[in-house]
């Protein structure tokens, strides 16, 4: 199988044999992922701040 035939078959598969989600469902899942990504980033930043403050205070003792 040559490369051009592979590309043609791939496009045919994507256009005719795939079931795509609706635009509304894609938007909902995108918003959900974005919100959880932001919450996770804030949690990691909070944990980092706590550890950094603890280490700074620990090393000030010496």
For each residue, the residues with C-beta under 8 A, 3 or more apart:
1: 5 6
2: 5 6
3: 6 7
4: 7 8
5: 1 2 8 9
6: 1 2 3 9 10
7: 3 4 10 11
8: 4 5 11 12
9: 5 6 12 13
10: 6 7 13 14
11: 7 8 14 15
12: 8 9 15 16 17
13: 9 10 16 17 18
14: 10 11 17 18
15: 11 12 18
16: 12 13
17: 12 13 14
18: 13 14 15
19:
20:
21: 25 26 29
22: 25 26
23: 26 27
24: 27 28
25: 21 22 28 29
26: 21 22 23 29 30
27: 23 24 30 31
28: 24 25 31 32
29: 21 25 26 32 33
30: 26 27 33 34
31: 27 28 34 35
32: 28 29 35 36
33: 29 30 36 37
34: 30 31 37 38
35: 31 32 38 39
36: 32 33 39 40
37: 33 34 40 41
38: 34 35 41 42
39: 35 36 42 43
40: 36 37 43 44
41: 37 38 44 45
42: 38 39 45 46
43: 39 40 46 47
44: 40 41 47 48
45: 41 42 48 49
46: 42 43 49 50
47: 43 44 50 51
48: 44 45 51 52
49: 45 46 52 53
50: 46 47 53 54
51: 47 48 54 55
52: 48 49 55 56
53: 49 50 56 57
54: 50 51 57 58
55: 51 52 58 59
56: 52 53 59 60
57: 53 54 60 61
58: 54 55 61
59: 55 56 62
60: 56 57
61: 57 58
62: 59
